[in-house]
Amino acid sequence: MKKTQLINTDQINKAQHILRTICQHERKAILEFISLNPKCSVKKITDATGLLPSLTSTHLCRLRKANFVSFEKSGTNSLYTVNADLLAKVNEAIEKICE
């Protein structure tokens, strides 16, 4: 009889990476602002959050790598938008776990 593995460490590690990315206070503030203000520039994000531009860019880079935000170029600006589908999936999974 074959034993079934109850803990999938690869999936747990992926979930851990995702949650670490979005659970950081400044990143949560950035995600919330962008979700309410799609296609916003780094300047607007820094003005709204009070973060330094360099720190904001670092957080946005991490969020981009995890696919939580995307951007498009508009002249010299990068305009950021939240990946609402991914955030909805994460929220749904968290709700199921917390039931």
TABELVEN-V418159 format. One record per backbone hydrogen bond with DSSP energy under -0.5 kcal/mol. NH is the residue of the N-H (numbers start at 1). CO is the residue of the C=O. If there is no record, write none. Layout:
BEGIN
NH|CO / NH|CO
END
This chain:
BEGIN
6|4 / 8|6 / 9|7 / 12|8 / 13|9 / 14|10 / 15|11 / 16|12 / 17|13 / 18|14 / 19|15 / 20|16 / 21|17 / 22|18 / 23|19 / 24|20 / 28|24 / 29|25 / 30|26 / 31|27 / 32|28 / 33|29 / 34|30 / 35|31 / 36|32 / 37|33 / 39|80 / 40|80 / 45|41 / 46|42 / 47|43 / 48|44 / 49|45 / 50|46 / 56|52 / 57|53 / 58|54 / 59|55 / 60|56 / 61|57 / 62|58 / 63|59 / 64|60 / 65|61 / 66|62 / 67|64 / 68|63 / 69|63 / 70|81 / 72|79 / 74|77 / 77|74 / 79|72 / 79|77 / 80|40 / 80|78 / 81|70 / 83|68 / 84|82 / 87|83 / 88|84 / 89|85 / 90|86 / 91|87 / 92|88 / 93|89 / 94|90 / 95|91 / 96|92 / 97|93 / 98|94 / 99|95 / 99|96
END
